Amino acid sequence: MPRLGMSVEQQASVKRLFLFGSILAVVGVVLGVFLGTNGNTGGWLLCALIALIWGTAALFLRMRKADRP
């Protein structure tokens, strides 16, 4: 049985949530860079972790978009 895909409302909701997550990711990276430049190695780890999570979400959404009819 093929998947029907997401409705227009669901697509809009995903775009809104991804935008909100992207804004929070930018804030987190800025905080991580601030901590990293002040000598805290955890700041660079925070930057790497945020980039990994954001990249995984972006890749997942791109793959889901390609699967839509």
N, C-alpha and C positions, 0 to 999 in steps of 0.2 A: 504494500500500500504506500503510495508516494506521499511525501509531506506536502502540505499545502502552502507552507510559508507563513510569515507573520502578516498581520493586518497592518493597515496604514497607521493606526493608533499605536500599535506595538512598536513599529519602526520609529515613530516620533518619540516614544518614550525611551527607547534605546539610545537615540541620538542625544536626547536631553541628559540622560544619565551619564553617557560617555563624555559629554561636554563638561558636566559637573565633576566627573572623575579626573578629567584632564586639567581642570583648573586647580583641583586639590593636589594633583601630581606636581604641577609647576610650583605651588606653594611649598610642597615637601622638598622638592629639589633645591629651591632657594634656601630653605632652612638647613638642608644637608650641606650645601656649599658653605654657608655661614659657619656651621659647626666644624666643617673640615678645615677651613682656612684658619680657624682659631685653635687648631691643634687637636681636635677631637676626631679620632679615626672612625668613630661610629657615624660621623656625618657622611663620610664617603660611602660607608656601607649602606646608609639610608638612601643615598642617591642611587646606588646600584640596585637596591631592592625595589625602589619606586619605578625605576626605568624598566626593570624586568617585569614587574606586574603590569605596568601600562602597556608595554610591548606585547605581552601575552594577550591582553584584552583586545588590543587593536588587531592582532593577527586573527584571533577567534572571530571577531566581528567581520573582518574582511573575508574569511572563509565562509561564514554563514551567508554573507551577501552574495557570494559567487554561487552558492547552492540554491538560491531562490529561483523560482521559475520566471 
